[in-house]
Amino acid sequence: AVLYNPTAVGQTWSQLVTSGGALPCIPLAESLKQAVTPSAVGVVSAATVNINNGAVVSANAVNVLEDILRTSGLTSATITSGRRTSDDQARIMYENLQAYGVTNQKALYGPNGDAVIDVYAAQNQSGASETTIKAAMKQKIEELGCSSVSNHCSTNDVFDVAPSSISNDSAFRTAVQNSSAVRKYIFPPADPAYHIEL
């Protein structure tokens, strides 16, 4: 009744169904190409977000990451870092500086972040202890304002996802880039983690 063209067929739908003859129906056969279900194109119905101890993230951030995972066909991911205090920021910057070096880390930050890195470099060169270096870095962070050093210190949803928890890098990157909820992102190797800002 919806699809046929009465002008071409020459009869109304009611005449067709009461004519008693062979009806010009659309054949439906298993050989015809059927619609693809969402699961066939990589979308999963459920996804799990694991949060490392101490990482502070909102329910909204978790929901967005779950949506990204479902879209990319992945079932799980681990958030390693979320909103940070000045203590957290100093500790994480220290650990990354130890692991990746000054040049690598300066590529991630703006002028204020670089100023904190300069404190690390000077203290490290003078032979200061880890505790002393972190304390000096924290002091500089608080002097400049934590949120001016890193967006992790802002009230926005900012979080890092461990690359080791992502089984399909290409699909995950594409889903992050296409998410309307994501405002900014930095991918490895530019950042050690998948850095996502909402």
N, C-alpha and C positions, 0 to 999 in steps of 0.2 A: 504493500500500500504506500510505502514511503518512497521506494527507489524507482519504481517503474514509470515510464513516460506514457501517459494515457493517449497522447496524440499519436505516438509511434505505434503503440499496441492496438489502438482502435476500440478499446473497451475500458469501462471503468473498473476499478478493483472489485466492486461488488459483482459485476457481470462475470469477471474472471473466475471468482471463487464459487460461483453457482452455475457455471457453464457445463460442468461435468466432463469436459474434455481435458487434454493435456495442458497444463498451465506453464507459461513461460517463466519458470522460476530460475533463480541464480543457483547453480550447482555448488554444493559445499563438499569438497573431497579432502581426504587427509593429505593428498599430494599438493594441495594449494598451500602457499606460504602463509603461515599464521603469524599473528602479532608476537613480538618478542617480549617476554615477561621481564620485569626489572632485574630479577636475579640473574638472568642470562646476560645482562650487560654490565655486570660487576657490582651492582648495588646490593648491599647486605641489609638485612632487616634489623640487626642488633650489633652494637659496638660497645666495647668496654674501654673506659679511660682510667688508667692507673695513675695515682698521684704519689710521687716520692714523699717520704717523711719530711715534714717541714715546709713543703711547697704550699703557698697560699693562693688558691684560685677560687673564683666565684662559680656558682651553679651555671651562670650564663656561659662562661668560658668552656666548661665541661660540655654543655649542650652543643655549642658551636663545633667543638672538636669531634663530638660524636657524629654530628651531621657530615663533617668533612670525611670522617672514616667511612661512613655508610656510602657516601657518594663515590669514594675511591675504591670501594670493594674490600676495605680492610676491616678487621674485627677488633683490633686493639692498638693502643698507643700509651706511652708513658710520659706524663708531664714531670719534668725535673725541676722546674723553677717557675714561680709565679710572681706575685707582688713581693717586694723586698723592703726591708728596713735598711738603714745605713750600715748596720752590722752585717746583714746578709750581703749587701752590695760589696762591701770591702772584702769579705771572705771569698765571694765568688770571683771577683776581679783578681784577687791574689792567686787563687787556684788556677785560673785561666792564664794568668801571666807566667806562672811557674810552668804550666804545661805547653803553652804556645808561643811565649815570648812577647817582648814589648812591641815589635814592629807589627806582628799579627794583630794584637789587641788594639793598637792605635787605629787600625783600619775600621774598627767597629764603632768607635766613639767620636763624639764631637769635641770641641775645645775643653769643656769641663771634665769630661772623661779622660782626656789626654793629660790634664793637669793632675788628676789622681794617679794616673800611670807614671807620670814623672816623679811623683812622691815615692812610688814603689821602686822605681829605678834608682833614685838617689839613695834611698834607705838600703836597698839590696847591695848596692855598690860599696856602701860604707860598712857592710858586714853585720847589719842589725839583725836581730832575731825575728822569727816569723810573727811573734806576738807584737813586737815593737812596730814592725812594718804595717801590720793590719791596723793597729791603733792609729798610726800616722795617716794611713789611707782613710780610715773612718773620719778622722778629724777634718781632713780636706773635703770629704764628701759632704759632711754637715756644714762646713763653711760655705760651700758652693750651693748647697741645697740638693738633696738626694735626687729629686725628680729632674733636676737639670743635668745630672750625670747619666742617669739611665731611666728609660720609660718604665722599667720594672718598678720603680719607686713611685710612680704616679697612681692615681686612683682608677685609671683605666684598666681594662683586662689585658694583661700582657703575660705571656707564658712561653716556655720553651718545651719542645718535644724531643725526646731522645731519638737520634737517628737509628740506634740499635733496636728500637721498638717498632720501626716501620719496615714492613716486609716488601713493599713496592714503592720505591722512591719516586718514580715517574708519576704514578697514579696519585700519590699523596700531594706532590707539588702542584699538579694540575688542579686538584680539588681545592687546595688552599688558594691558588691564584683565581679560581672562579667563584669563590665564596663571597657573597655580598656583605657578609659580616666582618670580613677581614679588611682592616684598614692599611696594614703594613706587614711585610714579612721579610725575613732574611734567611736564606737557605745555606746549608753547608756547601762548600768549605768556607764561605765568607764568615759564617758563624759556626761554632762547634755544634750547635743544635739547630733545629727548625725553630726560629724565633717568630712568634706570631703576635700581632697587636690587633685588638678589636676596636 
